[in-house]
């Protein structure tokens, strides 16, 4: 048995020097909760993904805004070669097939502007076409120019997507900004959980190490007492069992620590070779949150509020689309400008002739067997459904805010109770241990004191964890920094 103890002691020393952060060859990296949160917001994969999501929303909004700016465009074909037999209509009206060889080239430059209010488009264009008719003995060249054309395209009585886009897209972008803040605060919550997971594993190693040392000492004392006949064999066996259990718990705590450390490093993106030691945070003294203040900030800042507003507008737009699709639609097109043709480039721009074109296309649903009416009713029903969901979501949201505030305000008291219980349990253990050493109590009472001491430390850490998690949960729900009494500020310039 003594040989086994010596081997085990050597193994424990090796494990401690290998696994625990406190290494003699590498100073541990001491991190507070604030340090961990900052690392998570800067380096964690979740933070990187949140930034990419917001960047995508930003460029979507930029694309929407750019759609209402004038667009300059060039279209061209240089050249188009055609050597084939084609049908040609002669002056007398007859058709013949003639072998032709020609090359055509064209180019046009246009500026277009979308009119969001009406859903139409204005444009100005200028173009040039050239035809090279290749014969056996010569090549004939001709030009067609349109120095300037001014025109418009205007849907009449149709669904105007631009009108609804101007209502929806600004809301969507503001929603994305608030969602980015929400994502960052969610990262803080996850990082807080990771911090306390590792801190608990770190604390359990220390608890089990002290218990192992204490039980080894008590076992040696018990062996001496047993040899003197002062205790019964069952008490000695209980002491040995305590020692074996503490050895097992200590080994398990080392494994649990490694698992927690791996998850911690993985989430924060920390180098796997760095040693880490966590420093527990202190509670926030006398911080109370008013329900009215939390509710006001949540309604003002939460992305859910904008999302619900957007859902209703999108449902209304679907009603507008369904109604427009079921009635008469028309498209008005008009263009005025100048044109000229000649067999040389300079002459093609001299004395241009004016040209005009106006067209109106219409689409009239005559019999659709109720398809259009059905789409309208479906869209109206969807709007009513959205209104019901929004109202229910608002009620649930207000209830959640109320309960979260009540929980947070209660947790400070719970934390103080857990802290006092930890001090009392530690003191009780010291008193019980001294009484056991002088033979006033048996091993059962000592075991109870040890278990209560360990549970009290774990309960205190759990209360501390709940307090800080609730604090960051309140930040996420309201986008408000209650500690500094101001809205949470985020740098959105990440593109």
ZIJONOR-V678513 format. One record per pair of residues at least 24 apart in sequence whose ideal C-beta (glycine too) atoms are under 7 Angstrom apart, sorted by the first residue. I is the first residue (numbers start at 1). GAP is how many residues later the second one is. Records with the same first field share a line. If there is no record, write none. Layout:
I=GAP ; GAP
This chain:
8=239
15=239
19=235 ; 238 ; 239
20=185
21=254 ; 255 ; 256
22=255
23=252
26=249
28=247 ; 248 ; 249
29=245 ; 246 ; 247
30=247 ; 249
31=245 ; 247 ; 248
32=247 ; 249
33=159 ; 162 ; 248 ; 435
36=155 ; 159 ; 232
37=151 ; 154
39=229 ; 231
40=147 ; 148 ; 151 ; 228
41=143 ; 146
43=225 ; 226
44=143 ; 223 ; 224 ; 225
45=224
46=141 ; 144
47=140
50=130 ; 133 ; 134 ; 137
51=443
54=122 ; 126 ; 440
55=439 ; 440
57=116 ; 119
58=437
59=436
61=108 ; 112
64=101 ; 105
67=47
68=46 ; 48
70=41 ; 43
71=40 ; 41
72=39
73=37
74=33 ; 35
75=33
76=30 ; 31
77=28 ; 29
78=27
79=24 ; 25 ; 26
80=24
101=33
102=29 ; 30 ; 31 ; 32
103=29
104=25 ; 26 ; 27
105=25
114=48
116=46 ; 47 ; 50
118=36
119=36 ; 39 ; 41 ; 43 ; 44
120=32 ; 33 ; 34 ; 35
121=31 ; 32
122=30
123=28
124=24 ; 25 ; 26
125=24
141=202
142=199 ; 201
143=198 ; 199 ; 202 ; 205
144=197
145=194 ; 195 ; 203 ; 204
146=191 ; 192 ; 193
147=191 ; 202 ; 205
148=189 ; 190
149=186 ; 188
150=185 ; 186 ; 187
151=183 ; 184
152=182
153=180
154=178
155=176
156=174 ; 175 ; 176
157=167 ; 170 ; 171 ; 172 ; 173
158=166 ; 171
159=161 ; 162 ; 165 ; 166
164=153
167=146
168=142 ; 145 ; 146
171=135 ; 138 ; 139
172=138
174=132
175=128 ; 131 ; 132 ; 135
177=315
178=123 ; 124 ; 125 ; 128 ; 301
179=124
180=310
181=298 ; 307 ; 309
182=121 ; 294
184=306
185=287 ; 290 ; 291
186=290
188=284
189=280 ; 283 ; 284 ; 287
190=77
192=276 ; 277 ; 280
193=276
194=69 ; 70 ; 73
195=83
196=265 ; 269
197=63 ; 66
198=62 ; 63 ; 66 ; 80
199=79 ; 81 ; 262
200=261
201=52 ; 55 ; 56 ; 59
202=55 ; 76
203=254 ; 258
204=49 ; 52
205=48 ; 49 ; 52
207=247 ; 250
208=38 ; 41 ; 42 ; 45
209=41
211=35 ; 239
212=34 ; 35 ; 38
215=27 ; 28 ; 31
216=27
219=24
235=207 ; 208
238=205
239=204
242=205
280=184
281=187
283=129 ; 132 ; 181 ; 184
284=187 ; 199
287=195 ; 196
288=121
289=116 ; 119 ; 120 ; 185 ; 193
291=111 ; 114
294=107 ; 111 ; 180 ; 184
295=103 ; 106
297=181 ; 182 ; 183
298=103 ; 179 ; 180
301=177 ; 178 ; 179 ; 186
302=177
304=89 ; 93
308=82 ; 85
311=75 ; 79
312=74 ; 75 ; 78
315=67 ; 68 ; 71
316=67
318=61 ; 64
319=57 ; 60 ; 61 ; 64
322=53 ; 54 ; 57
323=53
325=47 ; 50
326=39 ; 46 ; 47 ; 49 ; 50
328=34 ; 36
329=33 ; 34
330=30 ; 31 ; 32
331=30
332=28
333=26
334=24
401=76
404=69 ; 70 ; 73
407=63
408=62 ; 63 ; 66
411=55 ; 56 ; 59
412=55
414=49
415=48 ; 49 ; 52
418=41 ; 42 ; 45
419=41
421=35 ; 38
422=34 ; 35 ; 38
425=27 ; 28 ; 31
426=27
428=24
429=24
